[in-house]
Amino acid sequence: MKAVTWHGKRDVRVEEVPDPKIEEATDAVVRITSTGICGSDLHLYEVLGAFMTEGDILGHEPMGVVEEVGPQVQNLKPGDRVVVPFNISCGHCWMCERGLQSQCETTQVREHGKGASLFGYTKLYGQVPGGQAEYLRVPQAQYGPIKVPDGPPDERFVYLSDVVPTAWQAVEYANVPKDGSVVVFGLGPIGQMCARIARHRGAGQVIGVDLVPERLARAREHGAVALDTRDHKDIGDSVRQLTDGRGADSVIDAVGMEAHGAPVGKLAHTLVGLLPQPLGEKITEKAGVDRLSVLYAAIDAVRRGGTISLSGVYGGMVDPMPMMELFDKQVQLRMGQANVRHWLDDVMPVLTGDGDPLGVEGFATHKLPLQDAPRAYEIFQKKLDGAQKILLQP
């Protein structure tokens, strides 16, 4: 089969690799019909190469049709249309039973002290072959895959793999009061969906912050007040001007380690990327430094007694946190990988009901053949050609 494989910094290729097959009784094999490129895939493309192996298959936002199931998979049959969540969870362990599927104790990567295994995402998270491919082996298929109805286009459901539940959890963790205010830092795919979900769930004021004109325009089209960081010297002051001088009730950081405008953090990432792989791994695990300008801005912009929700991925181990300010402002801070299956009962009715309140069917700016993955990664990473969300179609 054809698959998107990693070969180094900014070097992904579409290659012929062996077809996946059933290896465990709880496996399924899915023929992929659509698969997204996620902002966190760009971390592998750019800064997390120390934890990759040449030839790793990328991707964790797939959907498709079941081709084959193992003998212990009773809930699926060949021909079923499914979305595959990015985290691999069993559904029956202590963590899964408490709605913490991203911490699944059956698939935890204990060797590296991490949570549940993820598709297509480094040795830290199990090095499980990903879904940017023609076929995908799905472990724990007795629980993980989400059956969706035939008929609507893939775009209606493919974002159940990551984008919609990640954004839903981010908004839930942000604890936005009814008719309250929320600031979303970073208007990439997750930030855009956070803004839409916050409005859908009753936020009175949604403020989006970014510096990419196309992203800002898109947020405005869906009812957000969009602030261009290039036009506002102090985002915290600008947010306070919009919120009776207090700051926002809730702030969502949908940026993480890829923040713009933080040259020291960027230099640190670049230098680590030039080191031999074993040394780069150790430095990142023990002394990694993130670009924290967005997190600092979030702490500044939130009101006293407010809540910050982190959905952007951070990778540093020695990041300096302004603990005095967090304590003094009495800020609540929540974060973590999305527990995809936990939010299914909340999200599915929104996607299968009347209309398209989250605008998922027009969410992708680009739909490209799987063969065009190298170009897709390049335009997404460089923000060329208006690329904001890309779906690959095998």
BALOBA-1460 file (C-alpha; in Angstrom, 3 decimals):
// residues 394
<rec num="1" residu="m" x="0.000" y="0.000" z="0.000"/>
<rec num="2" residu="k" x="0.978" y="3.667" z="-0.217"/>
<rec num="3" residu="a" x="1.658" y="5.573" z="3.008"/>
<rec num="4" residu="v" x="3.119" y="8.905" z="4.139"/>
<rec num="5" residu="t" x="6.459" y="8.231" z="5.812"/>
<rec num="6" residu="w" x="8.851" y="10.375" z="7.843"/>
<rec num="7" residu="h" x="12.472" y="10.692" z="6.695"/>
<rec num="8" residu="g" x="13.794" y="13.719" z="8.573"/>
<rec num="9" residu="k" x="13.106" y="17.354" z="9.243"/>
<rec num="10" residu="r" x="10.698" y="18.680" z="6.591"/>
<rec num="11" residu="d" x="11.103" y="15.437" z="4.658"/>
<rec num="12" residu="v" x="7.972" y="13.309" z="4.258"/>
<rec num="13" residu="r" x="7.460" y="10.937" z="1.354"/>
<rec num="14" residu="v" x="4.745" y="8.734" z="-0.082"/>
<rec num="15" residu="e" x="6.141" y="5.218" z="-0.340"/>
<rec num="16" residu="e" x="5.070" y="1.630" z="-0.874"/>
<rec num="17" residu="v" x="5.013" y="-0.214" z="2.471"/>
<rec num="18" residu="p" x="3.650" y="-3.636" z="3.514"/>
<rec num="19" residu="d" x="-0.114" y="-3.865" z="3.921"/>
<rec num="20" residu="p" x="-1.244" y="-4.029" z="7.558"/>
<rec num="21" residu="k" x="-2.780" y="-7.255" z="8.840"/>
<rec num="22" residu="i" x="-4.554" y="-8.559" z="11.902"/>
<rec num="23" residu="e" x="-1.943" y="-9.177" z="14.609"/>
<rec num="24" residu="e" x="-4.080" y="-9.378" z="17.755"/>
<rec num="25" residu="a" x="-7.584" y="-10.710" z="18.344"/>
<rec num="26" residu="t" x="-8.775" y="-7.169" z="19.083"/>
<rec num="27" residu="d" x="-7.438" y="-5.654" z="15.840"/>
<rec num="28" residu="a" x="-9.274" y="-4.389" z="12.788"/>
<rec num="29" residu="v" x="-7.995" y="-3.304" z="9.384"/>
<rec num="30" residu="v" x="-9.619" y="-0.179" z="7.933"/>
<rec num="31" residu="r" x="-9.425" y="1.052" z="4.347"/>
<rec num="32" residu="i" x="-8.860" y="4.793" z="4.668"/>
<rec num="33" residu="t" x="-11.096" y="7.159" z="2.697"/>
<rec num="34" residu="s" x="-10.047" y="10.478" z="4.292"/>
<rec num="35" residu="t" x="-7.252" y="11.419" z="6.674"/>
<rec num="36" residu="g" x="-6.274" y="14.817" z="8.047"/>
<rec num="37" residu="i" x="-2.967" y="16.560" z="8.579"/>
<rec num="38" residu="c" x="-2.969" y="17.911" z="12.125"/>
<rec num="39" residu="g" x="-1.063" y="20.876" z="13.510"/>
<rec num="40" residu="s" x="0.700" y="18.452" z="15.844"/>
<rec num="41" residu="d" x="1.926" y="16.519" z="12.786"/>
<rec num="42" residu="l" x="3.952" y="19.644" z="12.073"/>
<rec num="43" residu="h" x="5.780" y="19.074" z="15.371"/>
<rec num="44" residu="l" x="7.107" y="15.835" z="13.844"/>
<rec num="45" residu="y" x="7.849" y="17.652" z="10.601"/>
<rec num="46" residu="e" x="9.799" y="20.343" z="12.441"/>
<rec num="47" residu="v" x="10.895" y="19.853" z="16.076"/>
<rec num="48" residu="l" x="10.330" y="16.314" z="17.414"/>
<rec num="49" residu="g" x="12.498" y="14.396" z="14.977"/>
<rec num="50" residu="a" x="14.662" y="13.066" z="17.813"/>
<rec num="51" residu="f" x="11.849" y="10.666" z="18.679"/>
<rec num="52" residu="m" x="11.123" y="9.483" z="15.135"/>
<rec num="53" residu="t" x="12.549" y="6.617" z="13.099"/>
<rec num="54" residu="e" x="13.024" y="6.880" z="9.353"/>
<rec num="55" residu="g" x="10.089" y="5.241" z="7.629"/>
<rec num="56" residu="d" x="7.547" y="5.856" z="10.428"/>
<rec num="57" residu="i" x="4.021" y="6.165" z="9.003"/>
<rec num="58" residu="l" x="2.391" y="9.454" z="9.991"/>
<rec num="59" residu="g" x="-1.164" y="10.538" z="10.696"/>
<rec num="60" residu="h" x="-3.798" y="10.288" z="13.413"/>
<rec num="61" residu="e" x="-7.004" y="11.712" z="11.911"/>
<rec num="62" residu="p" x="-8.374" y="8.893" z="9.726"/>
<rec num="63" residu="m" x="-11.728" y="7.466" z="8.760"/>
<rec num="64" residu="g" x="-12.724" y="4.759" z="6.354"/>
<rec num="65" residu="v" x="-14.376" y="1.378" z="5.885"/>
<rec num="66" residu="v" x="-13.706" y="-1.772" z="7.904"/>
<rec num="67" residu="e" x="-12.058" y="-4.473" z="5.801"/>
<rec num="68" residu="e" x="-11.326" y="-7.167" z="8.391"/>
<rec num="69" residu="v" x="-11.748" y="-7.723" z="12.140"/>
<rec num="70" residu="g" x="-10.121" y="-9.983" z="14.723"/>
<rec num="71" residu="p" x="-12.137" y="-12.674" z="16.521"/>
<rec num="72" residu="q" x="-12.672" y="-10.574" z="19.670"/>
<rec num="73" residu="v" x="-14.104" y="-7.588" z="17.780"/>
<rec num="74" residu="q" x="-17.847" y="-8.106" z="18.055"/>
<rec num="75" residu="n" x="-19.042" y="-4.540" z="17.504"/>
<rec num="76" residu="l" x="-17.713" y="-4.127" z="13.945"/>
<rec num="77" residu="k" x="-18.014" y="-5.999" z="10.677"/>
<rec num="78" residu="p" x="-16.523" y="-5.564" z="7.221"/>
<rec num="79" residu="g" x="-18.258" y="-2.748" z="5.388"/>
<rec num="80" residu="d" x="-18.892" y="-0.594" z="8.475"/>
<rec num="81" residu="r" x="-17.997" y="3.063" z="8.052"/>
<rec num="82" residu="v" x="-15.866" y="4.257" z="10.986"/>
<rec num="83" residu="v" x="-13.824" y="7.143" z="12.346"/>
<rec num="84" residu="v" x="-10.685" y="6.181" z="14.274"/>
<rec num="85" residu="p" x="-9.850" y="8.300" z="17.365"/>
<rec num="86" residu="f" x="-6.230" y="9.383" z="17.586"/>
<rec num="87" residu="n" x="-5.713" y="7.865" z="21.036"/>
<rec num="88" residu="i" x="-5.734" y="4.066" z="21.309"/>
<rec num="89" residu="s" x="-7.812" y="3.026" z="24.307"/>
<rec num="90" residu="c" x="-9.304" y="-0.226" z="25.577"/>
<rec num="91" residu="g" x="-12.540" y="1.011" z="27.176"/>
<rec num="92" residu="h" x="-12.326" y="-1.231" z="30.249"/>
<rec num="93" residu="c" x="-9.297" y="-0.200" z="32.328"/>
<rec num="94" residu="w" x="-9.459" y="2.033" z="35.424"/>
<rec num="95" residu="m" x="-8.644" y="5.179" z="33.409"/>
<rec num="96" residu="c" x="-11.028" y="4.469" z="30.524"/>
<rec num="97" residu="e" x="-13.891" y="3.771" z="32.934"/>
<rec num="98" residu="r" x="-13.344" y="7.278" z="34.352"/>
<rec num="99" residu="g" x="-13.425" y="8.961" z="30.954"/>
<rec num="100" residu="l" x="-9.649" y="9.371" z="30.724"/>
<rec num="101" residu="q" x="-9.088" y="7.407" z="27.539"/>
<rec num="102" residu="s" x="-5.941" y="9.405" z="26.754"/>
<rec num="103" residu="q" x="-4.417" y="7.763" z="29.857"/>
<rec num="104" residu="c" x="-5.548" y="4.207" z="29.005"/>
<rec num="105" residu="e" x="-3.623" y="1.787" z="31.216"/>
<rec num="106" residu="t" x="-3.756" y="-0.972" z="28.610"/>
<rec num="107" residu="t" x="-1.893" y="1.045" z="25.963"/>
<rec num="108" residu="q" x="0.173" y="3.385" z="28.173"/>
<rec num="109" residu="v" x="3.767" y="3.748" z="26.980"/>
<rec num="110" residu="r" x="5.359" y="3.089" z="30.352"/>
<rec num="111" residu="e" x="8.873" y="2.869" z="28.917"/>
<rec num="112" residu="h" x="8.753" y="6.625" z="28.328"/>
<rec num="113" residu="g" x="6.404" y="7.539" z="31.173"/>
<rec num="114" residu="k" x="3.624" y="8.615" z="28.786"/>
<rec num="115" residu="g" x="-0.117" y="8.063" z="28.504"/>
<rec num="116" residu="a" x="-2.082" y="6.071" z="25.952"/>
<rec num="117" residu="s" x="-0.523" y="5.110" z="22.641"/>
<rec num="118" residu="l" x="-1.336" y="7.349" z="19.693"/>
<rec num="119" residu="f" x="-1.469" y="6.629" z="15.989"/>
<rec num="120" residu="g" x="1.477" y="7.926" z="13.971"/>
<rec num="121" residu="y" x="3.168" y="9.799" z="16.794"/>
<rec num="122" residu="t" x="6.765" y="9.013" z="17.825"/>
<rec num="123" residu="k" x="8.272" y="6.346" z="20.028"/>
<rec num="124" residu="l" x="7.149" y="8.346" z="23.075"/>
<rec num="125" residu="y" x="3.584" y="7.325" z="22.244"/>
<rec num="126" residu="g" x="4.105" y="3.784" z="21.036"/>
<rec num="127" residu="q" x="5.351" y="4.333" z="17.468"/>
<rec num="128" residu="v" x="2.091" y="2.863" z="16.127"/>
<rec num="129" residu="p" x="1.847" y="3.170" z="12.318"/>
<rec num="130" residu="g" x="-0.474" y="6.046" z="11.457"/>
<rec num="131" residu="g" x="-3.451" y="6.707" z="9.258"/>
<rec num="132" residu="q" x="-2.022" y="8.759" z="6.384"/>
<rec num="133" residu="a" x="-2.090" y="5.605" z="4.323"/>
<rec num="134" residu="e" x="-4.364" y="3.466" z="2.191"/>
<rec num="135" residu="y" x="-4.964" y="1.020" z="5.034"/>
<rec num="136" residu="l" x="-4.618" y="1.129" z="8.824"/>
<rec num="137" residu="r" x="-4.307" y="-1.559" z="11.462"/>
<rec num="138" residu="v" x="-6.434" y="-0.457" z="14.433"/>
<rec num="139" residu="p" x="-5.536" y="-1.992" z="17.820"/>
<rec num="140" residu="q" x="-8.262" y="-2.172" z="20.499"/>
<rec num="141" residu="a" x="-10.887" y="-2.118" z="17.752"/>
<rec num="142" residu="q" x="-13.426" y="-3.689" z="20.111"/>
<rec num="143" residu="y" x="-13.743" y="-0.179" z="21.594"/>
<rec num="144" residu="g" x="-11.937" y="2.554" z="19.665"/>
<rec num="145" residu="p" x="-13.502" y="3.011" z="16.213"/>
<rec num="146" residu="i" x="-16.661" y="5.101" z="16.039"/>
<rec num="147" residu="k" x="-19.350" y="3.845" z="13.660"/>
<rec num="148" residu="v" x="-20.943" y="6.615" z="11.595"/>
<rec num="149" residu="p" x="-23.896" y="6.468" z="9.183"/>
<rec num="150" residu="d" x="-23.563" y="6.110" z="5.448"/>
<rec num="151" residu="g" x="-24.675" y="8.990" z="3.269"/>
<rec num="152" residu="p" x="-23.135" y="12.256" z="4.490"/>
<rec num="153" residu="p" x="-19.672" y="13.111" z="3.121"/>
<rec num="154" residu="d" x="-16.538" y="12.181" z="5.055"/>
<rec num="155" residu="e" x="-16.131" y="15.801" z="6.147"/>
<rec num="156" residu="r" x="-19.204" y="15.480" z="8.329"/>
<rec num="157" residu="f" x="-17.479" y="12.888" z="10.521"/>
<rec num="158" residu="v" x="-13.706" y="12.782" z="9.931"/>
<rec num="159" residu="y" x="-13.050" y="15.451" z="12.565"/>
<rec num="160" residu="l" x="-14.401" y="13.092" z="15.244"/>
<rec num="161" residu="s" x="-10.917" y="11.569" z="15.095"/>
<rec num="162" residu="d" x="-9.348" y="14.605" z="16.755"/>
<rec num="163" residu="v" x="-10.409" y="18.168" z="15.920"/>
<rec num="164" residu="v" x="-13.970" y="18.244" z="17.250"/>
<rec num="165" residu="p" x="-13.445" y="16.279" z="20.513"/>
<rec num="166" residu="t" x="-10.165" y="18.096" z="21.178"/>
<rec num="167" residu="a" x="-11.886" y="21.459" z="20.776"/>
<rec num="168" residu="w" x="-14.941" y="20.285" z="22.726"/>
<rec num="169" residu="q" x="-12.744" y="19.223" z="25.648"/>
<rec num="170" residu="a" x="-10.828" y="22.507" z="25.464"/>
<rec num="171" residu="v" x="-14.081" y="24.469" z="25.756"/>
<rec num="172" residu="e" x="-15.347" y="22.189" z="28.537"/>
<rec num="173" residu="y" x="-12.096" y="22.591" z="30.461"/>
<rec num="174" residu="a" x="-12.257" y="26.368" z="29.944"/>
<rec num="175" residu="n" x="-15.455" y="26.465" z="32.013"/>
<rec num="176" residu="v" x="-16.954" y="29.308" z="29.987"/>
<rec num="177" residu="p" x="-19.902" y="30.811" z="31.904"/>
<rec num="178" residu="k" x="-23.254" y="31.133" z="30.148"/>
<rec num="179" residu="d" x="-23.063" y="34.352" z="28.126"/>
<rec num="180" residu="g" x="-19.476" y="34.742" z="29.368"/>
<rec num="181" residu="s" x="-16.309" y="35.685" z="27.494"/>
<rec num="182" residu="v" x="-13.618" y="33.406" z="26.110"/>
<rec num="183" residu="v" x="-10.363" y="34.202" z="24.319"/>
<rec num="184" residu="v" x="-8.917" y="31.645" z="21.905"/>
<rec num="185" residu="f" x="-5.187" y="32.057" z="21.234"/>
<rec num="186" residu="g" x="-4.285" y="30.481" z="17.903"/>
<rec num="187" residu="l" x="-6.831" y="30.196" z="15.107"/>
<rec num="188" residu="g" x="-5.533" y="27.085" z="13.409"/>
<rec num="189" residu="p" x="-7.928" y="24.136" z="13.040"/>
<rec num="190" residu="i" x="-8.322" y="23.491" z="16.777"/>
<rec num="191" residu="g" x="-8.645" y="27.185" z="17.644"/>
<rec num="192" residu="q" x="-11.222" y="27.759" z="14.903"/>
<rec num="193" residu="m" x="-13.272" y="24.819" z="16.143"/>
<rec num="194" residu="c" x="-12.928" y="25.979" z="19.766"/>
<rec num="195" residu="a" x="-14.375" y="29.353" z="18.787"/>
<rec num="196" residu="r" x="-17.297" y="27.725" z="16.964"/>
<rec num="197" residu="i" x="-18.041" y="25.278" z="19.767"/>
<rec num="198" residu="a" x="-17.858" y="28.012" z="22.407"/>
<rec num="199" residu="r" x="-20.474" y="30.034" z="20.518"/>
<rec num="200" residu="h" x="-22.590" y="26.928" z="19.938"/>
<rec num="201" residu="r" x="-22.526" y="26.203" z="23.682"/>
<rec num="202" residu="g" x="-23.625" y="29.672" z="24.705"/>
<rec num="203" residu="a" x="-20.589" y="31.914" z="25.124"/>
<rec num="204" residu="g" x="-21.614" y="35.545" z="24.882"/>
<rec num="205" residu="q" x="-18.302" y="36.835" z="23.561"/>
<rec num="206" residu="v" x="-15.654" y="34.899" z="21.624"/>
<rec num="207" residu="i" x="-12.340" y="36.636" z="20.965"/>
<rec num="208" residu="g" x="-9.814" y="35.017" z="18.625"/>
<rec num="209" residu="v" x="-6.125" y="35.964" z="18.542"/>
<rec num="210" residu="d" x="-3.741" y="35.198" z="15.678"/>
<rec num="211" residu="l" x="-1.482" y="36.892" z="13.123"/>
<rec num="212" residu="v" x="-2.471" y="35.070" z="9.906"/>
<rec num="213" residu="p" x="-4.971" y="37.179" z="7.923"/>
<rec num="214" residu="e" x="-6.865" y="34.208" z="6.471"/>
<rec num="215" residu="r" x="-7.341" y="32.686" z="9.921"/>
<rec num="216" residu="l" x="-8.545" y="35.968" z="11.384"/>
<rec num="217" residu="a" x="-11.022" y="36.442" z="8.531"/>
<rec num="218" residu="r" x="-12.357" y="32.920" z="8.980"/>
<rec num="219" residu="a" x="-12.957" y="33.454" z="12.700"/>
<rec num="220" residu="r" x="-14.824" y="36.691" z="12.002"/>
<rec num="221" residu="e" x="-17.046" y="34.876" z="9.502"/>
<rec num="222" residu="h" x="-18.181" y="32.643" z="12.358"/>
<rec num="223" residu="g" x="-18.944" y="35.395" z="14.813"/>
<rec num="224" residu="a" x="-15.699" y="35.915" z="16.708"/>
<rec num="225" residu="v" x="-13.994" y="39.210" z="17.460"/>
<rec num="226" residu="a" x="-10.587" y="38.646" z="15.854"/>
<rec num="227" residu="l" x="-7.478" y="40.426" z="17.138"/>
<rec num="228" residu="d" x="-4.371" y="40.573" z="14.954"/>
<rec num="229" residu="t" x="-1.312" y="40.456" z="17.225"/>
<rec num="230" residu="r" x="0.527" y="42.731" z="14.807"/>
<rec num="231" residu="d" x="-2.010" y="45.496" z="15.463"/>
<rec num="232" residu="h" x="-2.150" y="45.186" z="19.253"/>
<rec num="233" residu="k" x="0.926" y="45.999" z="21.291"/>
<rec num="234" residu="d" x="-0.478" y="44.337" z="24.406"/>
<rec num="235" residu="i" x="-3.120" y="41.648" z="23.833"/>
<rec num="236" residu="g" x="-3.964" y="41.535" z="27.541"/>
<rec num="237" residu="d" x="-4.849" y="45.232" z="27.519"/>
<rec num="238" residu="s" x="-6.904" y="44.773" z="24.349"/>
<rec num="239" residu="v" x="-8.837" y="41.906" z="25.914"/>
<rec num="240" residu="r" x="-9.490" y="43.933" z="29.069"/>
<rec num="241" residu="q" x="-10.858" y="46.777" z="26.954"/>
<rec num="242" residu="l" x="-13.376" y="44.308" z="25.515"/>
<rec num="243" residu="t" x="-14.316" y="42.769" z="28.880"/>
<rec num="244" residu="d" x="-15.147" y="45.656" z="31.248"/>
<rec num="245" residu="g" x="-11.526" y="45.967" z="32.325"/>
<rec num="246" residu="r" x="-11.384" y="42.560" z="34.030"/>
<rec num="247" residu="g" x="-10.076" y="40.188" z="31.383"/>
<rec num="248" residu="a" x="-11.783" y="37.154" z="29.900"/>
<rec num="249" residu="d" x="-13.688" y="34.631" z="31.994"/>
<rec num="250" residu="s" x="-11.911" y="31.858" z="30.112"/>
<rec num="251" residu="v" x="-8.865" y="31.541" z="27.860"/>
<rec num="252" residu="i" x="-7.975" y="28.671" z="25.545"/>
<rec num="253" residu="d" x="-4.367" y="28.245" z="24.380"/>
<rec num="254" residu="a" x="-4.665" y="26.389" z="21.071"/>
<rec num="255" residu="v" x="-1.074" y="27.139" z="20.013"/>
<rec num="256" residu="g" x="1.413" y="25.188" z="22.136"/>
<rec num="257" residu="m" x="5.044" y="24.703" z="21.212"/>
<rec num="258" residu="e" x="4.816" y="26.192" z="17.716"/>
<rec num="259" residu="a" x="4.194" y="29.780" z="18.857"/>
<rec num="260" residu="h" x="5.424" y="32.565" z="16.572"/>
<rec num="261" residu="g" x="7.507" y="35.450" z="17.803"/>
<rec num="262" residu="a" x="9.554" y="33.625" z="20.439"/>
<rec num="263" residu="p" x="13.103" y="33.604" z="19.058"/>
<rec num="264" residu="v" x="14.804" y="32.076" z="22.108"/>
<rec num="265" residu="g" x="12.484" y="29.074" z="22.092"/>
<rec num="266" residu="k" x="12.855" y="28.688" z="18.342"/>
<rec num="267" residu="l" x="16.646" y="28.766" z="18.631"/>
<rec num="268" residu="a" x="16.519" y="26.076" z="21.333"/>
<rec num="269" residu="h" x="14.344" y="23.857" z="19.139"/>
<rec num="270" residu="t" x="16.645" y="24.365" z="16.163"/>
<rec num="271" residu="l" x="19.811" y="23.556" z="18.105"/>
<rec num="272" residu="v" x="18.306" y="20.370" z="19.557"/>
<rec num="273" residu="g" x="17.330" y="19.336" z="16.037"/>
<rec num="274" residu="l" x="20.976" y="19.534" z="14.965"/>
<rec num="275" residu="l" x="22.202" y="17.163" z="17.692"/>
<rec num="276" residu="p" x="22.715" y="13.405" z="17.217"/>
<rec num="277" residu="q" x="19.395" y="11.652" z="17.805"/>
<rec num="278" residu="p" x="20.124" y="9.970" z="21.191"/>
<rec num="279" residu="l" x="21.456" y="13.229" z="22.646"/>
<rec num="280" residu="g" x="18.543" y="15.203" z="21.197"/>
<rec num="281" residu="e" x="16.107" y="12.793" z="22.850"/>
<rec num="282" residu="k" x="17.728" y="13.179" z="26.271"/>
<rec num="283" residu="i" x="17.871" y="16.961" z="26.113"/>
<rec num="284" residu="t" x="14.245" y="17.252" z="25.024"/>
<rec num="285" residu="e" x="13.032" y="14.819" z="27.697"/>
<rec num="286" residu="k" x="15.048" y="16.353" z="30.541"/>
<rec num="287" residu="a" x="15.683" y="19.971" z="29.557"/>
<rec num="288" residu="g" x="13.260" y="20.871" z="26.796"/>
<rec num="289" residu="v" x="12.166" y="24.505" z="26.558"/>
<rec num="290" residu="d" x="8.980" y="25.663" z="24.865"/>
<rec num="291" residu="r" x="8.069" y="28.993" z="23.327"/>
<rec num="292" residu="l" x="5.834" y="30.232" z="26.131"/>
<rec num="293" residu="s" x="4.855" y="33.677" z="24.864"/>
<rec num="294" residu="v" x="1.273" y="32.569" z="24.198"/>
<rec num="295" residu="l" x="0.874" y="30.931" z="27.598"/>
<rec num="296" residu="y" x="2.159" y="34.094" z="29.288"/>
<rec num="297" residu="a" x="-0.320" y="36.125" z="27.228"/>
<rec num="298" residu="a" x="-3.119" y="33.769" z="28.264"/>
<rec num="299" residu="i" x="-2.256" y="34.237" z="31.927"/>
<rec num="300" residu="d" x="-2.277" y="37.998" z="31.407"/>
<rec num="301" residu="a" x="-5.578" y="38.022" z="29.495"/>
<rec num="302" residu="v" x="-7.646" y="35.861" z="31.861"/>
<rec num="303" residu="r" x="-9.577" y="37.634" z="34.609"/>
<rec num="304" residu="r" x="-8.947" y="37.009" z="38.285"/>
<rec num="305" residu="g" x="-10.662" y="33.776" z="39.262"/>
<rec num="306" residu="g" x="-10.868" y="32.722" z="35.603"/>
<rec num="307" residu="t" x="-9.869" y="29.526" z="33.838"/>
<rec num="308" residu="i" x="-7.165" y="28.695" z="31.302"/>
<rec num="309" residu="s" x="-7.529" y="25.605" z="29.140"/>
<rec num="310" residu="l" x="-4.466" y="24.295" z="27.301"/>
<rec num="311" residu="s" x="-5.119" y="22.261" z="24.179"/>
<rec num="312" residu="g" x="-1.939" y="23.220" z="22.324"/>
<rec num="313" residu="v" x="0.791" y="20.598" z="22.714"/>
<rec num="314" residu="y" x="3.795" y="21.526" z="24.850"/>
<rec num="315" residu="g" x="6.939" y="19.426" z="25.069"/>
<rec num="316" residu="g" x="9.265" y="21.199" z="27.499"/>
<rec num="317" residu="m" x="10.422" y="19.833" z="30.849"/>
<rec num="318" residu="v" x="11.972" y="22.971" z="32.348"/>
<rec num="319" residu="d" x="9.515" y="25.622" z="31.200"/>
<rec num="320" residu="p" x="9.470" y="28.553" z="33.650"/>
<rec num="321" residu="m" x="5.929" y="29.171" z="34.908"/>
<rec num="322" residu="p" x="4.861" y="32.505" z="36.465"/>
<rec num="323" residu="m" x="3.562" y="30.823" z="39.587"/>
<rec num="324" residu="m" x="3.200" y="34.020" z="41.610"/>
<rec num="325" residu="e" x="0.874" y="35.535" z="39.009"/>
<rec num="326" residu="l" x="-1.137" y="32.322" z="38.642"/>
<rec num="327" residu="f" x="-1.550" y="32.090" z="42.420"/>
<rec num="328" residu="d" x="-2.318" y="35.772" z="42.942"/>
<rec num="329" residu="k" x="-4.958" y="35.806" z="40.188"/>
<rec num="330" residu="q" x="-6.471" y="32.560" z="41.508"/>
<rec num="331" residu="v" x="-6.395" y="31.029" z="38.046"/>
<rec num="332" residu="q" x="-7.644" y="27.515" z="37.371"/>
<rec num="333" residu="l" x="-5.533" y="25.664" z="34.803"/>
<rec num="334" residu="r" x="-6.669" y="22.520" z="32.949"/>
<rec num="335" residu="m" x="-4.989" y="20.655" z="30.116"/>
<rec num="336" residu="g" x="-4.327" y="17.331" z="28.434"/>
<rec num="337" residu="q" x="-4.787" y="15.156" z="25.388"/>
<rec num="338" residu="a" x="-8.410" y="14.849" z="24.346"/>
<rec num="339" residu="n" x="-10.290" y="11.844" z="25.689"/>
<rec num="340" residu="v" x="-12.017" y="11.318" z="22.350"/>
<rec num="341" residu="r" x="-14.510" y="8.612" z="23.267"/>
<rec num="342" residu="h" x="-15.515" y="10.432" z="26.464"/>
<rec num="343" residu="w" x="-17.104" y="13.270" z="24.480"/>
<rec num="344" residu="l" x="-18.859" y="11.112" z="21.897"/>
<rec num="345" residu="d" x="-22.344" y="11.376" z="23.427"/>
<rec num="346" residu="d" x="-22.053" y="15.167" z="23.477"/>
<rec num="347" residu="v" x="-20.546" y="15.603" z="20.021"/>
<rec num="348" residu="m" x="-22.334" y="13.039" z="17.858"/>
<rec num="349" residu="p" x="-25.795" y="14.664" z="18.055"/>
<rec num="350" residu="v" x="-24.284" y="17.956" z="16.872"/>
<rec num="351" residu="l" x="-22.820" y="16.256" z="13.794"/>
<rec num="352" residu="t" x="-25.832" y="14.090" z="12.945"/>
<rec num="353" residu="g" x="-28.600" y="16.603" z="13.698"/>
<rec num="354" residu="d" x="-30.188" y="19.157" z="11.435"/>
<rec num="355" residu="g" x="-27.910" y="21.596" z="9.678"/>
<rec num="356" residu="d" x="-24.187" y="21.885" z="10.241"/>
<rec num="357" residu="p" x="-23.818" y="24.213" z="13.238"/>
<rec num="358" residu="l" x="-20.030" y="23.763" z="13.486"/>
<rec num="359" residu="g" x="-19.420" y="24.171" z="9.754"/>
<rec num="360" residu="v" x="-17.543" y="20.888" z="9.468"/>
<rec num="361" residu="e" x="-18.469" y="20.288" z="5.834"/>
<rec num="362" residu="g" x="-16.623" y="23.416" z="4.754"/>
<rec num="363" residu="f" x="-13.860" y="23.170" z="7.329"/>
<rec num="364" residu="a" x="-11.084" y="21.812" z="5.080"/>
<rec num="365" residu="t" x="-9.458" y="24.443" z="2.897"/>
<rec num="366" residu="h" x="-7.679" y="21.787" z="0.822"/>
<rec num="367" residu="k" x="-8.509" y="18.224" z="-0.221"/>
<rec num="368" residu="l" x="-5.577" y="16.541" z="-1.907"/>
<rec num="369" residu="p" x="-4.675" y="13.037" z="-3.081"/>
<rec num="370" residu="l" x="-2.500" y="11.060" z="-0.680"/>
<rec num="371" residu="q" x="0.269" y="11.231" z="-3.286"/>
<rec num="372" residu="d" x="0.455" y="15.006" z="-2.766"/>
<rec num="373" residu="a" x="1.270" y="14.710" z="0.954"/>
<rec num="374" residu="p" x="4.778" y="16.246" z="0.704"/>
<rec num="375" residu="r" x="3.335" y="19.381" z="-0.885"/>
<rec num="376" residu="a" x="0.457" y="19.374" z="1.592"/>
<rec num="377" residu="y" x="2.845" y="19.365" z="4.558"/>
<rec num="378" residu="e" x="4.881" y="22.167" z="3.025"/>
<rec num="379" residu="i" x="1.967" y="24.523" z="2.351"/>
<rec num="380" residu="f" x="0.431" y="23.786" z="5.762"/>
<rec num="381" residu="q" x="3.687" y="24.393" z="7.616"/>
<rec num="382" residu="k" x="4.525" y="27.543" z="5.648"/>
<rec num="383" residu="k" x="0.888" y="28.763" z="5.604"/>
<rec num="384" residu="l" x="0.897" y="29.016" z="1.819"/>
<rec num="385" residu="d" x="-2.066" y="29.048" z="-0.558"/>
<rec num="386" residu="g" x="-4.469" y="29.810" z="2.292"/>
<rec num="387" residu="a" x="-3.910" y="26.335" z="3.781"/>
<rec num="388" residu="q" x="-5.679" y="26.085" z="7.123"/>
<rec num="389" residu="k" x="-6.897" y="22.470" z="7.194"/>
<rec num="390" residu="i" x="-5.903" y="19.725" z="4.763"/>
<rec num="391" residu="l" x="-7.560" y="16.390" z="4.122"/>
<rec num="392" residu="l" x="-5.691" y="13.702" z="2.216"/>
<rec num="393" residu="q" x="-7.750" y="11.223" z="0.224"/>
<rec num="394" residu="p" x="-6.119" y="7.874" z="-0.641"/>
